[in-house]
Structures are given as C-alpha cells and as structure tokens.
Amino acid sequence: MAVIKVVVLGDTEVGKTSFTVRWTQGTFPNPALLRTTVGASFDTKKVTLPSGREVTLSVWDFGGQRRFSEALKHMIRGAKAGLFFFDVSHLPSLDSLYSYWVPAAEEFGNFSFEDGDGTRFILVGNKIDLLGSDFSAVEAEMRRFSERFGTEHVLISAKTGVGIEALDFKFKELLDRVLE
C-alpha cells in the first residue's frame, strides 16, 4: 500500500490539530487538553480513493509559529499534497497564507503554484461554527485565493464536524489526480 505524505499548513490556533485528530481518529479532542503544536505532529489515515486505490496518508500537522520554520524546511519535503488552513473568524490568518505559507510550500516543498501545483492543495476555512449563517464575505475571500493559486476550497468546523465529509471526499479526488 502506497504511503502519501500530506501537509497541513497555517497559523497557530486555526484548528489544524483539532481537524487532524477528527479526520484521522474520528473524534474532536478535548479542548482542555489541546496544546499548541510545537514543531510538527504526525498521524496516519488509511483511505480508499474514488479510483479504488488504497493508500495510507502520512499527515503532518505543522506548528503555526514562525520560529519552527527551520524544521518546516526539512519536514515538508516529499509532500504530495496539502491543506492550507485559516480561521474564518480571524481573517489575518488567511492573509498569512498569502504572505508566508504559500511561499514556504513553494520554497521548502518544491511546489510551484505558478505551474499548477495549486491543484495539489485545498484551502480550508475552519471554525464556521463561530460565524453564524452568513459566509458570503469569507467565501468571496476564499474564491480570490483559489483563483490566484489554483486550489479548491471548503468551509468546515472541526468542532462540530460540519464540512469534514465534503473535505474528505474532495481530498480523495485530489489524491487520485495527483497519483495518476
């Protein structure tokens, strides 16, 4: 069974670890026990892609603090796909994707968004449970990002589980395309 390295990138406190735990283990972590990821954490998830191919995802959740950028340089190498995370209730975390995380993926992971590698990533707007019912402003910002970098995008709540299934399906489709 093939092992596919996947990276989860974004600022600290955007919900990357909460999502990763829910996605790989099926539960939302106890908030009282959550701590900021130092460096990176790692988990695996076995999946069957729409093509029927079975793969194991090696999911790398990177700490959002810039002081870990030296570790990021080495750990992002070899990634085939990824998720760019931001907190929909804190839009500066989306700005950080533009200014830091996309350039870091290009520099350290050898992705070229200019050459179409955006199709290997999904932009994830997390914490929609904090927004109420009007997502139009956030969706407009996400569309701009996706048009610029060629990514797909999805809104989720790692806390409530809303959108996780849709993200999982989109990501499996993405992996089928990447692995062709």
Residue pairs with C-beta under 8 A, 6 or more apart in sequence:
1 46
1 54
1 55
1 56
2 53
2 55
2 56
2 179
3 55
3 56
3 57
3 58
4 55
4 56
4 57
4 58
4 80
4 81
4 175
4 179
5 58
5 60
5 78
5 79
5 80
6 57
6 58
6 59
6 60
6 79
6 80
6 81
6 82
6 83
7 60
7 62
7 75
7 76
7 79
7 81
7 82
7 83
7 105
7 109
8 16
8 19
8 20
8 59
8 60
8 61
8 62
8 82
8 83
8 85
9 16
9 62
9 82
9 83
9 84
9 85
9 97
9 101
9 104
9 105
10 16
10 64
10 84
10 85
10 86
10 93
10 96
10 97
10 101
10 124
11 64
11 85
11 86
11 87
11 93
11 96
11 101
12 36
12 37
12 63
12 64
12 65
13 36
13 64
13 87
13 90
13 93
14 64
14 85
14 86
14 87
14 90
14 93
14 126
14 127
15 85
15 87
15 126
15 127
15 158
15 159
16 37
16 61
16 62
16 64
16 85
17 29
17 34
17 37
17 41
17 61
18 28
18 29
18 34
18 126
18 158
18 159
19 85
19 124
19 126
19 156
19 158
19 164
20 41
20 43
20 59
20 61
21 27
21 28
21 29
21 43
22 28
22 29
22 158
22 161
22 164
23 45
23 59
23 164
23 167
23 168
24 43
24 44
24 45
24 57
24 59
25 43
28 158
28 159
28 161
36 63
36 64
36 65
37 61
37 62
37 63
37 64
38 63
38 68
39 62
39 63
39 68
39 71
39 75
40 60
40 61
40 62
40 63
40 68
40 71
40 72
40 75
41 60
41 61
42 58
42 59
42 60
42 61
43 59
43 61
44 56
44 57
44 58
44 59
45 56
45 57
45 59
46 54
46 55
46 56
46 57
47 54
47 55
47 56
47 57
47 168
47 172
47 175
48 54
48 172
49 55
49 172
49 173
49 175
49 176
49 179
50 172
50 173
50 176
51 176
53 176
53 179
55 175
55 179
60 75
60 76
60 79
62 68
62 72
62 75
62 76
66 100
69 104
72 104
72 108
73 107
73 108
74 108
76 104
76 105
76 108
76 109
77 108
77 109
77 110
79 109
80 120
80 175
80 178
80 179
81 120
81 121
81 171
81 174
81 175
81 178
82 105
82 109
82 120
82 121
82 122
83 121
83 122
83 123
83 124
83 167
83 171
84 97
84 101
84 102
84 121
84 122
84 123
84 124
84 151
85 93
85 124
85 126
86 93
86 94
86 96
86 97
86 123
86 124
86 125
86 126
87 93
87 126
87 127
88 125
88 126
88 127
88 128
88 130
88 131
88 135
88 138
88 155
89 127
89 130
89 131
91 138
91 141
94 125
94 141
94 142
94 145
97 123
97 145
98 145
102 113
102 149
105 111
105 113
105 121
106 112
106 113
111 117
111 120
111 121
113 149
113 150
116 150
117 150
118 146
118 149
118 150
118 151
119 150
119 151
119 152
119 174
119 177
119 178
120 174
120 178
121 149
121 151
121 152
122 151
122 152
122 153
122 154
122 167
122 170
122 171
122 174
123 142
123 145
123 146
123 149
123 151
123 152
123 153
123 154
124 153
124 154
124 155
124 156
124 167
125 138
125 142
125 153
125 154
125 155
125 156
126 156
126 157
126 158
127 157
127 158
127 159
128 135
128 155
128 156
128 157
128 162
128 163
129 157
129 159
129 160
129 162
131 138
135 155
138 155
139 155
142 153
142 155
143 153
145 151
145 153
146 152
146 153
152 170
152 174
154 163
154 166
154 167
154 170
155 163
156 162
156 163
156 164
156 166
156 167
157 163
158 164
